[in-house]
């Protein structure tokens, strides 16, 4: 969602799952760390590259520990030399 920061985007599915707010914040931050965006948590999508936006989407997909994630080109905009 373009009006939400990176961390708010990752928290969104957890909010729908009624996960407590503090747990949402902690888990979202850890997921953003995993995808290498801990320094961009308060950035809006327009302030991030396409690859960074894609990594936020990956973190959001992982937020509720889904047993299966289907992605349409989930690495399409990622930088080829990304060290995760």
HTML snippet that shows the backbone in 3Dmol.js (N, CA, C, O; Angstrom):
<script src="https://3Dmol.org/build/3Dmol-min.js"></script>
<div id="view" style="width:600px;height:400px;position:relative"></div>
<script>
const pdb = `
ATOM      1  N   UNK A   1       0.837  -1.171   0.000  1.00  0.00           N
ATOM      2  CA  UNK A   1       0.000   0.000   0.000  1.00  0.00           C
ATOM      3  C   UNK A   1       0.888   1.243   0.000  1.00  0.00           C
ATOM      4  O   UNK A   1       1.807   1.354   0.812  1.00  0.00           O
ATOM      5  N   UNK A   2       0.620   2.155  -0.889  1.00  0.00           N
ATOM      6  CA  UNK A   2       1.499   3.298  -1.110  1.00  0.00           C
ATOM      7  C   UNK A   2       1.469   4.350  -0.003  1.00  0.00           C
ATOM      8  O   UNK A   2       2.387   5.166   0.075  1.00  0.00           O
ATOM      9  N   UNK A   3       0.456   4.359   0.847  1.00  0.00           N
ATOM     10  CA  UNK A   3       0.366   5.359   1.913  1.00  0.00           C
ATOM     11  C   UNK A   3       0.951   4.856   3.229  1.00  0.00           C
ATOM     12  O   UNK A   3       0.952   5.582   4.223  1.00  0.00           O
ATOM     13  N   UNK A   4       1.447   3.620   3.245  1.00  0.00           N
ATOM     14  CA  UNK A   4       1.987   3.025   4.467  1.00  0.00           C
ATOM     15  C   UNK A   4       3.506   2.937   4.388  1.00  0.00           C
ATOM     16  O   UNK A   4       4.072   2.729   3.315  1.00  0.00           O
ATOM     17  N   UNK A   5       4.153   3.096   5.529  1.00  0.00           N
ATOM     18  CA  UNK A   5       5.602   2.908   5.587  1.00  0.00           C
ATOM     19  C   UNK A   5       5.924   1.422   5.441  1.00  0.00           C
ATOM     20  O   UNK A   5       5.034   0.571   5.465  1.00  0.00           O
ATOM     21  N   UNK A   6       7.200   1.135   5.290  1.00  0.00           N
ATOM     22  CA  UNK A   6       7.628  -0.259   5.144  1.00  0.00           C
ATOM     23  C   UNK A   6       7.161  -1.098   6.333  1.00  0.00           C
ATOM     24  O   UNK A   6       6.621  -2.188   6.145  1.00  0.00           O
ATOM     25  N   UNK A   7       7.361  -0.608   7.536  1.00  0.00           N
ATOM     26  CA  UNK A   7       6.989  -1.399   8.709  1.00  0.00           C
ATOM     27  C   UNK A   7       5.471  -1.547   8.814  1.00  0.00           C
ATOM     28  O   UNK A   7       4.981  -2.607   9.204  1.00  0.00           O
ATOM     29  N   UNK A   8       4.727  -0.504   8.472  1.00  0.00           N
ATOM     30  CA  UNK A   8       3.265  -0.587   8.497  1.00  0.00           C
ATOM     31  C   UNK A   8       2.760  -1.608   7.471  1.00  0.00           C
ATOM     32  O   UNK A   8       1.794  -2.327   7.728  1.00  0.00           O
ATOM     33  N   UNK A   9       3.422  -1.666   6.305  1.00  0.00           N
ATOM     34  CA  UNK A   9       3.053  -2.647   5.290  1.00  0.00           C
ATOM     35  C   UNK A   9       3.248  -4.072   5.796  1.00  0.00           C
ATOM     36  O   UNK A   9       2.411  -4.940   5.546  1.00  0.00           O
ATOM     37  N   UNK A  10       4.342  -4.316   6.501  1.00  0.00           N
ATOM     38  CA  UNK A  10       4.612  -5.658   7.014  1.00  0.00           C
ATOM     39  C   UNK A  10       3.669  -5.997   8.171  1.00  0.00           C
ATOM     40  O   UNK A  10       3.284  -7.155   8.337  1.00  0.00           O
ATOM     41  N   UNK A  11       3.299  -5.008   8.960  1.00  0.00           N
ATOM     42  CA  UNK A  11       2.379  -5.231  10.083  1.00  0.00           C
ATOM     43  C   UNK A  11       0.942  -5.502   9.623  1.00  0.00           C
ATOM     44  O   UNK A  11       0.182  -6.154  10.340  1.00  0.00           O
ATOM     45  N   UNK A  12       0.568  -5.018   8.457  1.00  0.00           N
ATOM     46  CA  UNK A  12      -0.821  -5.073   8.004  1.00  0.00           C
ATOM     47  C   UNK A  12      -1.448  -6.472   8.068  1.00  0.00           C
ATOM     48  O   UNK A  12      -2.527  -6.607   8.643  1.00  0.00           O
ATOM     49  N   UNK A  13      -0.831  -7.515   7.510  1.00  0.00           N
ATOM     50  CA  UNK A  13      -1.490  -8.832   7.596  1.00  0.00           C
ATOM     51  C   UNK A  13      -1.585  -9.350   9.034  1.00  0.00           C
ATOM     52  O   UNK A  13      -2.505 -10.099   9.362  1.00  0.00           O
ATOM     53  N   UNK A  14      -0.645  -8.955   9.884  1.00  0.00           N
ATOM     54  CA  UNK A  14      -0.701  -9.382  11.280  1.00  0.00           C
ATOM     55  C   UNK A  14      -1.845  -8.684  12.001  1.00  0.00           C
ATOM     56  O   UNK A  14      -2.452  -9.253  12.909  1.00  0.00           O
ATOM     57  N   UNK A  15      -2.139  -7.460  11.600  1.00  0.00           N
ATOM     58  CA  UNK A  15      -3.263  -6.722  12.167  1.00  0.00           C
ATOM     59  C   UNK A  15      -4.566  -7.449  11.854  1.00  0.00           C
ATOM     60  O   UNK A  15      -5.420  -7.603  12.728  1.00  0.00           O
ATOM     61  N   UNK A  16      -4.721  -7.896  10.609  1.00  0.00           N
ATOM     62  CA  UNK A  16      -5.916  -8.642  10.223  1.00  0.00           C
ATOM     63  C   UNK A  16      -6.024  -9.965  10.973  1.00  0.00           C
ATOM     64  O   UNK A  16      -7.123 -10.464  11.216  1.00  0.00           O
ATOM     65  N   UNK A  17      -4.866 -10.531  11.338  1.00  0.00           N
ATOM     66  CA  UNK A  17      -4.843 -11.792  12.081  1.00  0.00           C
ATOM     67  C   UNK A  17      -4.994 -11.568  13.582  1.00  0.00           C
ATOM     68  O   UNK A  17      -4.925 -12.514  14.367  1.00  0.00           O
ATOM     69  N   UNK A  18      -5.200 -10.302  13.979  1.00  0.00           N
ATOM     70  CA  UNK A  18      -5.427  -9.931  15.384  1.00  0.00           C
ATOM     71  C   UNK A  18      -4.245 -10.279  16.299  1.00  0.00           C
ATOM     72  O   UNK A  18      -4.433 -10.647  17.459  1.00  0.00           O
ATOM     73  N   UNK A  19      -3.044 -10.158  15.767  1.00  0.00           N
ATOM     74  CA  UNK A  19      -1.835 -10.337  16.562  1.00  0.00           C
ATOM     75  C   UNK A  19      -1.633  -9.060  17.373  1.00  0.00           C
ATOM     76  O   UNK A  19      -1.816  -7.967  16.837  1.00  0.00           O
ATOM     77  N   UNK A  20      -1.260  -9.164  18.652  1.00  0.00           N
ATOM     78  CA  UNK A  20      -1.060  -7.967  19.481  1.00  0.00           C
ATOM     79  C   UNK A  20      -0.067  -6.983  18.842  1.00  0.00           C
ATOM     80  O   UNK A  20       0.916  -7.389  18.222  1.00  0.00           O
ATOM     81  N   UNK A  21      -0.343  -5.691  19.006  1.00  0.00           N
ATOM     82  CA  UNK A  21       0.431  -4.633  18.358  1.00  0.00           C
ATOM     83  C   UNK A  21       1.923  -4.735  18.634  1.00  0.00           C
ATOM     84  O   UNK A  21       2.723  -4.583  17.710  1.00  0.00           O
ATOM     85  N   UNK A  22       2.319  -4.986  19.871  1.00  0.00           N
ATOM     86  CA  UNK A  22       3.754  -5.054  20.178  1.00  0.00           C
ATOM     87  C   UNK A  22       4.410  -6.216  19.429  1.00  0.00           C
ATOM     88  O   UNK A  22       5.522  -6.075  18.920  1.00  0.00           O
ATOM     89  N   UNK A  23       3.737  -7.347  19.359  1.00  0.00           N
ATOM     90  CA  UNK A  23       4.272  -8.488  18.615  1.00  0.00           C
ATOM     91  C   UNK A  23       4.356  -8.164  17.123  1.00  0.00           C
ATOM     92  O   UNK A  23       5.308  -8.561  16.452  1.00  0.00           O
ATOM     93  N   UNK A  24       3.361  -7.445  16.607  1.00  0.00           N
ATOM     94  CA  UNK A  24       3.388  -7.020  15.204  1.00  0.00           C
ATOM     95  C   UNK A  24       4.640  -6.191  14.928  1.00  0.00           C
ATOM     96  O   UNK A  24       5.365  -6.445  13.965  1.00  0.00           O
ATOM     97  N   UNK A  25       4.882  -5.210  15.774  1.00  0.00           N
ATOM     98  CA  UNK A  25       6.021  -4.312  15.589  1.00  0.00           C
ATOM     99  C   UNK A  25       7.337  -5.065  15.656  1.00  0.00           C
ATOM    100  O   UNK A  25       8.225  -4.853  14.830  1.00  0.00           O
ATOM    101  N   UNK A  26       7.460  -5.949  16.646  1.00  0.00           N
ATOM    102  CA  UNK A  26       8.704  -6.709  16.802  1.00  0.00           C
ATOM    103  C   UNK A  26       8.939  -7.635  15.613  1.00  0.00           C
ATOM    104  O   UNK A  26      10.037  -7.673  15.058  1.00  0.00           O
ATOM    105  N   UNK A  27       7.912  -8.379  15.227  1.00  0.00           N
ATOM    106  CA  UNK A  27       8.045  -9.327  14.120  1.00  0.00           C
ATOM    107  C   UNK A  27       8.308  -8.593  12.806  1.00  0.00           C
ATOM    108  O   UNK A  27       9.133  -9.030  12.003  1.00  0.00           O
ATOM    109  N   UNK A  28       7.611  -7.483  12.587  1.00  0.00           N
ATOM    110  CA  UNK A  28       7.807  -6.711  11.353  1.00  0.00           C
ATOM    111  C   UNK A  28       9.236  -6.197  11.263  1.00  0.00           C
ATOM    112  O   UNK A  28       9.848  -6.247  10.196  1.00  0.00           O
ATOM    113  N   UNK A  29       9.772  -5.704  12.374  1.00  0.00           N
ATOM    114  CA  UNK A  29      11.143  -5.195  12.359  1.00  0.00           C
ATOM    115  C   UNK A  29      12.131  -6.319  12.068  1.00  0.00           C
ATOM    116  O   UNK A  29      13.065  -6.131  11.288  1.00  0.00           O
ATOM    117  N   UNK A  30      11.940  -7.477  12.680  1.00  0.00           N
ATOM    118  CA  UNK A  30      12.826  -8.617  12.434  1.00  0.00           C
ATOM    119  C   UNK A  30      12.761  -9.034  10.964  1.00  0.00           C
ATOM    120  O   UNK A  30      13.791  -9.304  10.347  1.00  0.00           O
ATOM    121  N   UNK A  31      11.557  -9.087  10.407  1.00  0.00           N
ATOM    122  CA  UNK A  31      11.414  -9.462   8.999  1.00  0.00           C
ATOM    123  C   UNK A  31      12.094  -8.439   8.089  1.00  0.00           C
ATOM    124  O   UNK A  31      12.724  -8.819   7.101  1.00  0.00           O
ATOM    125  N   UNK A  32      11.979  -7.165   8.402  1.00  0.00           N
ATOM    126  CA  UNK A  32      12.660  -6.155   7.595  1.00  0.00           C
ATOM    127  C   UNK A  32      14.173  -6.265   7.749  1.00  0.00           C
ATOM    128  O   UNK A  32      14.906  -6.002   6.796  1.00  0.00           O
ATOM    129  N   UNK A  33      14.647  -6.644   8.919  1.00  0.00           N
ATOM    130  CA  UNK A  33      16.076  -6.901   9.096  1.00  0.00           C
ATOM    131  C   UNK A  33      16.514  -8.060   8.208  1.00  0.00           C
ATOM    132  O   UNK A  33      17.552  -7.982   7.551  1.00  0.00           O
ATOM    133  N   UNK A  34      15.733  -9.125   8.184  1.00  0.00           N
ATOM    134  CA  UNK A  34      16.068 -10.312   7.399  1.00  0.00           C
ATOM    135  C   UNK A  34      16.218  -9.968   5.921  1.00  0.00           C
ATOM    136  O   UNK A  34      17.103 -10.494   5.246  1.00  0.00           O
ATOM    137  N   UNK A  35      15.354  -9.086   5.416  1.00  0.00           N
ATOM    138  CA  UNK A  35      15.437  -8.724   4.000  1.00  0.00           C
ATOM    139  C   UNK A  35      16.350  -7.508   3.763  1.00  0.00           C
ATOM    140  O   UNK A  35      16.396  -6.971   2.656  1.00  0.00           O
ATOM    141  N   UNK A  36      17.067  -7.084   4.797  1.00  0.00           N
ATOM    142  CA  UNK A  36      18.064  -6.025   4.648  1.00  0.00           C
ATOM    143  C   UNK A  36      17.520  -4.614   4.605  1.00  0.00           C
ATOM    144  O   UNK A  36      18.142  -3.729   4.018  1.00  0.00           O
ATOM    145  N   UNK A  37      16.370  -4.388   5.215  1.00  0.00           N
ATOM    146  CA  UNK A  37      15.766  -3.050   5.171  1.00  0.00           C
ATOM    147  C   UNK A  37      15.582  -2.420   6.547  1.00  0.00           C
ATOM    148  O   UNK A  37      14.701  -1.578   6.720  1.00  0.00           O
ATOM    149  N   UNK A  38      16.382  -2.803   7.513  1.00  0.00           N
ATOM    150  CA  UNK A  38      16.206  -2.249   8.855  1.00  0.00           C
ATOM    151  C   UNK A  38      16.401  -0.730   8.872  1.00  0.00           C
ATOM    152  O   UNK A  38      15.871  -0.062   9.760  1.00  0.00           O
ATOM    153  N   UNK A  39      17.126  -0.186   7.941  1.00  0.00           N
ATOM    154  CA  UNK A  39      17.332   1.253   7.877  1.00  0.00           C
ATOM    155  C   UNK A  39      16.251   1.994   7.093  1.00  0.00           C
ATOM    156  O   UNK A  39      16.321   3.215   6.945  1.00  0.00           O
ATOM    157  N   UNK A  40      15.255   1.269   6.592  1.00  0.00           N
ATOM    158  CA  UNK A  40      14.224   1.883   5.753  1.00  0.00           C
ATOM    159  C   UNK A  40      12.820   1.688   6.324  1.00  0.00           C
ATOM    160  O   UNK A  40      11.840   1.866   5.601  1.00  0.00           O
ATOM    161  N   UNK A  41      12.701   1.331   7.590  1.00  0.00           N
ATOM    162  CA  UNK A  41      11.402   0.975   8.174  1.00  0.00           C
ATOM    163  C   UNK A  41      10.372   2.099   8.091  1.00  0.00           C
ATOM    164  O   UNK A  41       9.177   1.823   7.984  1.00  0.00           O
ATOM    165  N   UNK A  42      10.800   3.344   8.136  1.00  0.00           N
ATOM    166  CA  UNK A  42       9.863   4.473   8.122  1.00  0.00           C
ATOM    167  C   UNK A  42       9.708   5.102   6.740  1.00  0.00           C
ATOM    168  O   UNK A  42       9.116   6.173   6.612  1.00  0.00           O
ATOM    169  N   UNK A  43      10.231   4.449   5.711  1.00  0.00           N
ATOM    170  CA  UNK A  43      10.146   4.990   4.362  1.00  0.00           C
ATOM    171  C   UNK A  43       8.867   4.544   3.660  1.00  0.00           C
ATOM    172  O   UNK A  43       8.404   3.417   3.838  1.00  0.00           O
ATOM    173  N   UNK A  44       8.316   5.434   2.872  1.00  0.00           N
ATOM    174  CA  UNK A  44       7.162   5.129   2.031  1.00  0.00           C
ATOM    175  C   UNK A  44       7.653   4.475   0.737  1.00  0.00           C
ATOM    176  O   UNK A  44       8.824   4.620   0.386  1.00  0.00           O
ATOM    177  N   UNK A  45       6.785   3.762   0.025  1.00  0.00           N
ATOM    178  CA  UNK A  45       7.202   3.118  -1.217  1.00  0.00           C
ATOM    179  C   UNK A  45       7.852   4.077  -2.225  1.00  0.00           C
ATOM    180  O   UNK A  45       8.810   3.698  -2.899  1.00  0.00           O
ATOM    181  N   UNK A  46       7.348   5.303  -2.335  1.00  0.00           N
ATOM    182  CA  UNK A  46       7.931   6.252  -3.292  1.00  0.00           C
ATOM    183  C   UNK A  46       9.355   6.650  -2.920  1.00  0.00           C
ATOM    184  O   UNK A  46      10.076   7.212  -3.745  1.00  0.00           O
ATOM    185  N   UNK A  47       9.764   6.364  -1.693  1.00  0.00           N
ATOM    186  CA  UNK A  47      11.108   6.688  -1.232  1.00  0.00           C
ATOM    187  C   UNK A  47      12.053   5.496  -1.354  1.00  0.00           C
ATOM    188  O   UNK A  47      13.206   5.577  -0.930  1.00  0.00           O
ATOM    189  N   UNK A  48      11.579   4.394  -1.926  1.00  0.00           N
ATOM    190  CA  UNK A  48      12.383   3.176  -2.054  1.00  0.00           C
ATOM    191  C   UNK A  48      12.487   2.758  -3.512  1.00  0.00           C
ATOM    192  O   UNK A  48      11.634   3.093  -4.334  1.00  0.00           O
ATOM    193  N   UNK A  49      13.542   2.023  -3.815  1.00  0.00           N
ATOM    194  CA  UNK A  49      13.702   1.481  -5.161  1.00  0.00           C
ATOM    195  C   UNK A  49      12.703   0.343  -5.372  1.00  0.00           C
ATOM    196  O   UNK A  49      12.080  -0.132  -4.423  1.00  0.00           O
ATOM    197  N   UNK A  50      12.560  -0.084  -6.615  1.00  0.00           N
ATOM    198  CA  UNK A  50      11.677  -1.213  -6.913  1.00  0.00           C
ATOM    199  C   UNK A  50      12.097  -2.469  -6.177  1.00  0.00           C
ATOM    200  O   UNK A  50      11.248  -3.231  -5.714  1.00  0.00           O
ATOM    201  N   UNK A  51      13.401  -2.695  -6.063  1.00  0.00           N
ATOM    202  CA  UNK A  51      13.894  -3.863  -5.337  1.00  0.00           C
ATOM    203  C   UNK A  51      13.587  -3.796  -3.853  1.00  0.00           C
ATOM    204  O   UNK A  51      13.245  -4.807  -3.239  1.00  0.00           O
ATOM    205  N   UNK A  52      13.708  -2.606  -3.274  1.00  0.00           N
ATOM    206  CA  UNK A  52      13.378  -2.443  -1.859  1.00  0.00           C
ATOM    207  C   UNK A  52      11.886  -2.656  -1.637  1.00  0.00           C
ATOM    208  O   UNK A  52      11.490  -3.274  -0.649  1.00  0.00           O
ATOM    209  N   UNK A  53      11.063  -2.155  -2.537  1.00  0.00           N
ATOM    210  CA  UNK A  53       9.621  -2.369  -2.431  1.00  0.00           C
ATOM    211  C   UNK A  53       9.298  -3.859  -2.512  1.00  0.00           C
ATOM    212  O   UNK A  53       8.420  -4.353  -1.805  1.00  0.00           O
ATOM    213  N   UNK A  54      10.010  -4.562  -3.372  1.00  0.00           N
ATOM    214  CA  UNK A  54       9.785  -6.000  -3.523  1.00  0.00           C
ATOM    215  C   UNK A  54      10.184  -6.735  -2.244  1.00  0.00           C
ATOM    216  O   UNK A  54       9.513  -7.683  -1.838  1.00  0.00           O
ATOM    217  N   UNK A  55      11.267  -6.304  -1.613  1.00  0.00           N
ATOM    218  CA  UNK A  55      11.687  -6.939  -0.353  1.00  0.00           C
ATOM    219  C   UNK A  55      10.685  -6.683   0.763  1.00  0.00           C
ATOM    220  O   UNK A  55      10.476  -7.552   1.609  1.00  0.00           O
ATOM    221  N   UNK A  56      10.059  -5.502   0.783  1.00  0.00           N
ATOM    222  CA  UNK A  56       8.985  -5.242   1.747  1.00  0.00           C
ATOM    223  C   UNK A  56       7.841  -6.223   1.498  1.00  0.00           C
ATOM    224  O   UNK A  56       7.269  -6.768   2.441  1.00  0.00           O
ATOM    225  N   UNK A  57       7.511  -6.444   0.229  1.00  0.00           N
ATOM    226  CA  UNK A  57       6.431  -7.380  -0.109  1.00  0.00           C
ATOM    227  C   UNK A  57       6.777  -8.802   0.330  1.00  0.00           C
ATOM    228  O   UNK A  57       5.895  -9.537   0.773  1.00  0.00           O
ATOM    229  N   UNK A  58       8.025  -9.197   0.217  1.00  0.00           N
ATOM    230  CA  UNK A  58       8.451 -10.524   0.675  1.00  0.00           C
ATOM    231  C   UNK A  58       8.304 -10.609   2.194  1.00  0.00           C
ATOM    232  O   UNK A  58       7.794 -11.602   2.712  1.00  0.00           O
ATOM    233  N   UNK A  59       8.747  -9.579   2.907  1.00  0.00           N
ATOM    234  CA  UNK A  59       8.610  -9.564   4.368  1.00  0.00           C
ATOM    235  C   UNK A  59       7.143  -9.634   4.768  1.00  0.00           C
ATOM    236  O   UNK A  59       6.792 -10.351   5.705  1.00  0.00           O
ATOM    237  N   UNK A  60       6.283  -8.899   4.072  1.00  0.00           N
ATOM    238  CA  UNK A  60       4.848  -8.916   4.362  1.00  0.00           C
ATOM    239  C   UNK A  60       4.265 -10.308   4.126  1.00  0.00           C
ATOM    240  O   UNK A  60       3.414 -10.762   4.891  1.00  0.00           O
ATOM    241  N   UNK A  61       4.719 -10.988   3.067  1.00  0.00           N
ATOM    242  CA  UNK A  61       4.230 -12.332   2.774  1.00  0.00           C
ATOM    243  C   UNK A  61       4.628 -13.317   3.868  1.00  0.00           C
ATOM    244  O   UNK A  61       3.921 -14.295   4.112  1.00  0.00           O
ATOM    245  N   UNK A  62       5.750 -13.065   4.524  1.00  0.00           N
ATOM    246  CA  UNK A  62       6.239 -13.954   5.580  1.00  0.00           C
ATOM    247  C   UNK A  62       5.643 -13.640   6.958  1.00  0.00           C
ATOM    248  O   UNK A  62       5.829 -14.408   7.902  1.00  0.00           O
ATOM    249  N   UNK A  63       4.942 -12.538   7.073  1.00  0.00           N
ATOM    250  CA  UNK A  63       4.503 -12.020   8.369  1.00  0.00           C
ATOM    251  C   UNK A  63       3.662 -12.986   9.193  1.00  0.00           C
ATOM    252  O   UNK A  63       3.825 -13.040  10.412  1.00  0.00           O
ATOM    253  N   UNK A  64       2.774 -13.744   8.575  1.00  0.00           N
ATOM    254  CA  UNK A  64       1.876 -14.620   9.332  1.00  0.00           C
ATOM    255  C   UNK A  64       2.261 -16.097   9.255  1.00  0.00           C
ATOM    256  O   UNK A  64       1.440 -16.974   9.521  1.00  0.00           O
ATOM    257  N   UNK A  65       3.506 -16.362   8.891  1.00  0.00           N
ATOM    258  CA  UNK A  65       4.019 -17.735   8.863  1.00  0.00           C
ATOM    259  C   UNK A  65       3.143 -18.674   8.034  1.00  0.00           C
ATOM    260  O   UNK A  65       2.824 -19.780   8.470  1.00  0.00           O
ATOM    261  N   UNK A  66       2.766 -18.237   6.864  1.00  0.00           N
ATOM    262  CA  UNK A  66       1.943 -19.059   5.977  1.00  0.00           C
ATOM    263  C   UNK A  66       2.687 -20.342   5.607  1.00  0.00           C
ATOM    264  O   UNK A  66       3.898 -20.310   5.389  1.00  0.00           O
ATOM    265  N   UNK A  67       1.980 -21.465   5.535  1.00  0.00           N
ATOM    266  CA  UNK A  67       2.645 -22.721   5.177  1.00  0.00           C
ATOM    267  C   UNK A  67       3.091 -22.751   3.717  1.00  0.00           C
ATOM    268  O   UNK A  67       3.965 -23.537   3.354  1.00  0.00           O
ATOM    269  N   UNK A  68       2.498 -21.901   2.878  1.00  0.00           N
ATOM    270  CA  UNK A  68       2.836 -21.859   1.458  1.00  0.00           C
ATOM    271  C   UNK A  68       2.640 -20.435   0.961  1.00  0.00           C
ATOM    272  O   UNK A  68       1.630 -19.796   1.258  1.00  0.00           O
ATOM    273  N   UNK A  69       3.608 -19.948   0.206  1.00  0.00           N
ATOM    274  CA  UNK A  69       3.511 -18.618  -0.391  1.00  0.00           C
ATOM    275  C   UNK A  69       3.691 -18.775  -1.895  1.00  0.00           C
ATOM    276  O   UNK A  69       4.695 -19.324  -2.350  1.00  0.00           O
ATOM    277  N   UNK A  70       2.731 -18.299  -2.657  1.00  0.00           N
ATOM    278  CA  UNK A  70       2.823 -18.308  -4.106  1.00  0.00           C
ATOM    279  C   UNK A  70       3.175 -16.903  -4.564  1.00  0.00           C
ATOM    280  O   UNK A  70       2.480 -15.944  -4.228  1.00  0.00           O
ATOM    281  N   UNK A  71       4.245 -16.778  -5.325  1.00  0.00           N
ATOM    282  CA  UNK A  71       4.659 -15.457  -5.781  1.00  0.00           C
ATOM    283  C   UNK A  71       4.826 -15.421  -7.287  1.00  0.00           C
ATOM    284  O   UNK A  71       5.360 -16.354  -7.886  1.00  0.00           O
ATOM    285  N   UNK A  72       4.372 -14.350  -7.887  1.00  0.00           N
ATOM    286  CA  UNK A  72       4.544 -14.127  -9.313  1.00  0.00           C
ATOM    287  C   UNK A  72       5.785 -13.266  -9.494  1.00  0.00           C
ATOM    288  O   UNK A  72       5.732 -12.051  -9.303  1.00  0.00           O
ATOM    289  N   UNK A  73       6.884 -13.877  -9.855  1.00  0.00           N
ATOM    290  CA  UNK A  73       8.168 -13.215 -10.010  1.00  0.00           C
ATOM    291  C   UNK A  73       8.582 -12.437  -8.753  1.00  0.00           C
ATOM    292  O   UNK A  73       8.840 -11.236  -8.824  1.00  0.00           O
ATOM    293  N   UNK A  74       8.644 -13.118  -7.610  1.00  0.00           N
ATOM    294  CA  UNK A  74       8.955 -12.420  -6.352  1.00  0.00           C
ATOM    295  C   UNK A  74      10.351 -11.811  -6.309  1.00  0.00           C
ATOM    296  O   UNK A  74      10.623 -10.954  -5.468  1.00  0.00           O
ATOM    297  N   UNK A  75      11.233 -12.236  -7.192  1.00  0.00           N
ATOM    298  CA  UNK A  75      12.578 -11.667  -7.211  1.00  0.00           C
ATOM    299  C   UNK A  75      12.796 -10.790  -8.439  1.00  0.00           C
ATOM    300  O   UNK A  75      13.935 -10.445  -8.754  1.00  0.00           O
ATOM    301  N   UNK A  76      11.724 -10.425  -9.133  1.00  0.00           N
ATOM    302  CA  UNK A  76      11.817  -9.678 -10.380  1.00  0.00           C
ATOM    303  C   UNK A  76      12.583  -8.371 -10.306  1.00  0.00           C
ATOM    304  O   UNK A  76      13.363  -8.085 -11.215  1.00  0.00           O
ATOM    305  N   UNK A  77      12.405  -7.579  -9.291  1.00  0.00           N
ATOM    306  CA  UNK A  77      13.065  -6.275  -9.185  1.00  0.00           C
ATOM    307  C   UNK A  77      14.241  -6.272  -8.214  1.00  0.00           C
ATOM    308  O   UNK A  77      14.835  -5.224  -7.959  1.00  0.00           O
ATOM    309  N   UNK A  78      14.581  -7.447  -7.671  1.00  0.00           N
ATOM    310  CA  UNK A  78      15.669  -7.479  -6.708  1.00  0.00           C
ATOM    311  C   UNK A  78      17.022  -7.266  -7.383  1.00  0.00           C
ATOM    312  O   UNK A  78      17.233  -7.662  -8.529  1.00  0.00           O
ATOM    313  N   UNK A  79      17.920  -6.640  -6.654  1.00  0.00           N
ATOM    314  CA  UNK A  79      19.265  -6.410  -7.148  1.00  0.00           C
ATOM    315  C   UNK A  79      19.983  -7.753  -7.288  1.00  0.00           C
ATOM    316  O   UNK A  79      19.873  -8.599  -6.401  1.00  0.00           O
ATOM    317  N   UNK A  80      20.704  -7.960  -8.369  1.00  0.00           N
ATOM    318  CA  UNK A  80      21.335  -9.256  -8.621  1.00  0.00           C
ATOM    319  C   UNK A  80      22.423  -9.595  -7.615  1.00  0.00           C
ATOM    320  O   UNK A  80      22.700 -10.775  -7.399  1.00  0.00           O
ATOM    321  N   UNK A  81      23.042  -8.615  -7.000  1.00  0.00           N
ATOM    322  CA  UNK A  81      24.126  -8.851  -6.049  1.00  0.00           C
ATOM    323  C   UNK A  81      23.705  -8.662  -4.604  1.00  0.00           C
ATOM    324  O   UNK A  81      24.551  -8.408  -3.746  1.00  0.00           O
ATOM    325  N   UNK A  82      22.436  -8.780  -4.318  1.00  0.00           N
ATOM    326  CA  UNK A  82      21.922  -8.589  -2.962  1.00  0.00           C
ATOM    327  C   UNK A  82      22.463  -9.672  -2.045  1.00  0.00           C
ATOM    328  O   UNK A  82      22.357 -10.861  -2.346  1.00  0.00           O
ATOM    329  N   UNK A  83      23.041  -9.260  -0.932  1.00  0.00           N
ATOM    330  CA  UNK A  83      23.604 -10.212   0.030  1.00  0.00           C
ATOM    331  C   UNK A  83      22.680 -10.371   1.213  1.00  0.00           C
ATOM    332  O   UNK A  83      22.810  -9.654   2.205  1.00  0.00           O
ATOM    333  N   UNK A  84      21.756 -11.293   1.123  1.00  0.00           N
ATOM    334  CA  UNK A  84      20.852 -11.545   2.246  1.00  0.00           C
ATOM    335  C   UNK A  84      21.264 -12.780   2.971  1.00  0.00           C
ATOM    336  O   UNK A  84      20.626 -13.162   3.952  1.00  0.00           O
TER     337      UNK A  84
END
`;
const viewer = $3Dmol.createViewer("view");
viewer.addModel(pdb, "pdb");
viewer.setStyle({}, {cartoon: {color: "spectrum"}});
viewer.zoomTo();
viewer.render();
</script>
